[in-house]
């Protein structure tokens, strides 16, 4: 049973950038003040990287029911024996990350999927890299498919009835294994991309690597038709003759043209005129999903060109609300943290096509893309939906019935001065109350509600109920004043220093 607490009697007095909460019924509690924590990586008003409380590499986008789902390799910091961050080895990555958004600025963290290894769905696999996602209606039902690379030695597939799971391994083995004829001549059997064509037929694109002496013509990219069930392959794989191919398959259909995109290799010798430079996203076109293909040029330079920190270049293009976008990764967050050692974060920028169908050069930046819709604060919102944050983390609270995908996420690791923010919140003519679902409250823990910055206008302050030994969620409500029009909304967390204050699950305003 949820505990109810109404703290609408709290009145806020501000002076000299300090806040004091007074209970007008008589008791008073003066809160210690520390300057709010600073955002790292994704700074307020910027859209890139899309989240800054965790990494997300090798992004792939799936659009479904008015939302964009980004699946990515779950980069996590690795440490040496001395406790120092070391270069990303990629060898221990056995999870995939999932976030989604309906406005491309505020992103909901759906946690992770345990894919490979003893705790994962695909127990035959050791790693899960570079996912690709697809949706298809089969026998009148929505089915979702998540393809992944078992390092560079095979491609697996998971299925679900939802874009967030639970997921199962329907075949219990690789979809494409190293021993399969489709893998012949493929150096790196990884980096899948998937297309479900207008006629319902599916195609999988994969491969990469550079055989010795074949920098210009590696011929390690492949395309193969999927079975109607999307968990089998039919026929033979066709070679995609991508010049200077390295990795990172991408596939899109625009009108009647198929666009195959990939990352070029890092060959340092002389390249023929018109060849893709090192580490850039290049593309080819065809009027058939199996080819033949015509090389067209490059569209996205290496991240080092834009952000001053390089590395590999991995992308996925997608259409959403009549616009085209590219998701790609860069080490901007790890660079801001002082550890640019192979830990990557997802970014978004717009894609434009010329009248002749040519993809225009893409400018990567930290600004990102505009927020598409105003945010409605009068419906219940998971606290793990964020535009910007500082100090906090999004932590799993519950796993699904299979124990392999996160079913509930909440904001945790909350300390004094940390904050989280939602962009473009439309309060309309005003809000009167604010309610939050919280757990584990400590002495004097408070959520301050501020507009437009961590030190912005204070519209209310919610005292978090103390846990008193209970780990269940409590609903707490407070009055708000001055919340009108469209603003960025900041939740600033206050309480005892050097103490983990509480867990923040959900919130809602009332008119």
C-alpha positions, 0 to 999 in steps of 0.5 A: 500500500502506498503512503500518502503525504501532502506537503502543500503547507511548505512555503518557499523563501528565496534570498541570495541564491539560497532556498529555505523551506518553512512549514507555515504550520509552525515547524521549520526545517532549514535546508543546507545549500550547495550549488547545483551540480554541473551537466557533463556531456549533454549541456542544457539546450543541446540535444547531443549526445541524446543522454549523458547518464550512460553511454550508447554506441553503434546506434540503430533506430526503430520507429513505431507508434509515434516513438523512435527507439534507439538500440545501442551497444552498452558501453560501460567503463572498464578499470585497471588494477589501479582503479583507473579507466582503461581503453574499452576492450569491448570484450565484456559487452553482453547487454544492449541499451534501449532509449526512446523518444517522441520529441527527439529531445526528451529521452526515456531510458528503458534500461538494458537487455541481457543478450549474451552469456549465462544471464542472457537470452542468447546463451550460445553467444559471448558478446552483443554488439551493434544491434539492428531492429525491425518490426513486421506484422505476422499473422496479424500481430506486431512482431519485433526483431533484434539482431546483434553481433556475437563479436565478429563471429556470428549474428543472432536474433531475438524476438518480442511482441514489444519494442522493449521486450521481453525478448526471447532467442527463438532459434537458440543459435546464430542466425548466420554463423561463421561456418555458413556459406554466407560468411565465406570471404567475410573477415568480420561477421558483424554489424547487421542492418535490416530492411523490411521492404514494401512487399513484406520481404526482409533483407539483412546486410552485414560484414566488414573487415579488410583482407590483407592487400585488399584495402580498396576492394575488401568485398566483405559486405553482404546482403541476404534475404530473410525468411518470412519469419524474419528468423531464418535466411533464404538463398545465397548472400550477395557481395556488396562491392563497397569501396574501402569497406570497413564496417557498419552496414546501413540500409534505407529505402527512399522512394524506389531507391535503396541506400546502402551506407557503411563506414570506410576503412582507415587505409593510409595509402593513396586512394583513387580520386572519388574514393571515400576518405578514411573513417567516413560514412559512405553510400551506394544506391540500387533499384533492388535490395540485393543490388547491383550497387553504384557508389555515390560518395560520403555523407558524414566525416569522422567524429574527430572532424567535428568533436576533436576526438575520433575513433570508429564511425557507426550510424543508422538513418531513419525517417520520423514525422516526414523528416530524415535523421541520422543516429551516430556515435562519438566520444563526446561524453567520455571526452567531457569526463576526461576518459576518451578511451573508446566509450561512445555516445549516440547523437542525432542530426538531420539528413537532407536529400537533393532533388536528384536523390543525393544525400547532402553532407551532414554536419554533426554538432552538439546542438542536435535536432529541434524538439518536435513537440511540447511536453505534456506535464499533466500525464504521468511521466516516468522520472527516467524521461530526461533531456538533461541531468547532472549527477544522477543515474537511471537504475533498473528497479524490476526485471521482466518475467524472463529476467533478461530485460529491464521492466522498470527504471527509476532515477537513483544515485541522487545526492545533494545538488544533483538534478534532472530536467525535461525540455519544453514543458507546456504548463498552459494556463498554469498548474496547481499541484505536483505529485511524485512517486518516490522511495527511500527518502532520507532526512530533509530530502526535497525535490525543488521544482525550478524553471529554465535552469537549476537556479531558475524560478522556484515554483514549488518544493516537495518534501520526500517522505522518509523511508522508515524501513519501507522500500515501497513507493510513496506518493507525495504531493505539494502545491505549485505556483507560477508554472505557466506557459512553456518552460524547461522543468528542472528537478533539483534534489536537496538533502543531507550532504554525502548521502544517497537521498532517495529514488525518483520513479514518476511525476505528474502536475495537476491543473 
